[in-house]
Amino acid sequence: MVKSTDQLRKALGVNEDSLKTYNNFKRKAIIHACNEINEKYNFNLHFEEIKNGRKVAAIKFIFKPIAILDSSE
């Protein structure tokens, strides 16, 4: 799934006044959300930044389900 940084800001409810720089947005919103999803659900979620020159234009999210071992076997 690929989303632009503007789409992510809207989806995560981050207004323009808070987390103005991409670095802060990434650290406090994106990484935090990915870590929370990875802890609570059986997914390995990570992301790749898609750049337009030096600026991050979009983020590609990669979901991989984690295999659950059945302990009864």
C-alpha distance (Angstrom), angle and dihedral (degrees) to the residues before:
residue distance angle dihedral
M1 . . .
V2 3.81 . .
K3 3.80 122.2 .
S4 3.79 130.6 174.1
T5 3.79 117.3 -120.6
D6 3.82 89.7 -111.4
Q7 3.82 91.3 53.7
L8 3.81 90.4 49.5
R9 3.80 92.7 49.9
K10 3.81 89.5 54.1
A11 3.82 94.2 43.8
L12 3.82 92.5 49.5
G13 3.80 92.9 44.3
V14 3.80 95.2 -117.9
N15 3.79 110.1 153.1
E16 3.80 124.0 -148.0
D17 3.81 93.5 -104.3
S18 3.79 96.9 58.8
L19 3.80 125.5 60.8
K20 3.80 92.7 10.4
T21 3.80 97.1 172.5
Y22 3.77 120.6 66.3
N23 3.81 91.0 -128.6
N24 3.82 91.7 59.7
F25 3.82 91.7 43.4
K26 3.79 90.7 50.8
R27 3.80 94.8 46.4
K28 3.80 99.6 42.5
A29 3.81 102.3 32.2
I30 3.80 114.1 19.2
I31 3.81 100.6 36.7
H32 3.80 91.2 39.5
A33 3.83 91.5 52.0
C34 3.82 92.7 46.7
N35 3.80 92.0 49.5
E36 3.79 91.5 48.6
I37 3.82 92.3 50.3
N38 3.81 91.5 47.4
E39 3.82 91.5 51.0
K40 3.81 97.5 46.8
Y41 3.80 102.9 36.2
N42 3.79 136.6 42.4
F43 3.79 94.8 -104.0
N44 3.74 136.5 108.9
L45 3.80 100.7 -144.3
H46 3.75 120.8 -177.3
F47 3.77 135.5 152.2
E48 3.78 143.1 -141.7
E49 3.77 124.9 -148.2
I50 3.80 117.4 -127.0
K51 3.78 109.4 -151.5
N52 3.77 132.7 -156.4
G53 3.78 99.7 -159.9
R54 3.81 105.6 -47.6
K55 3.80 94.9 -25.5
V56 3.80 122.5 91.1
A57 3.80 104.3 -123.7
A58 3.80 100.5 173.9
I59 3.77 143.6 -1.8
K60 3.78 126.1 -130.0
F61 3.80 113.5 -150.2
I62 3.79 118.7 -153.1
F63 3.81 118.7 -160.3
K64 3.79 120.6 -165.6
P65 3.81 120.7 175.6
I66 3.79 115.6 -129.2
A67 3.78 115.2 -128.0
I68 3.79 111.6 -120.0
L69 3.76 114.1 -143.8
D70 3.78 115.3 -136.6
S71 3.81 106.5 -130.7
S72 3.82 93.0 -164.2
E73 3.82 93.0 75.1
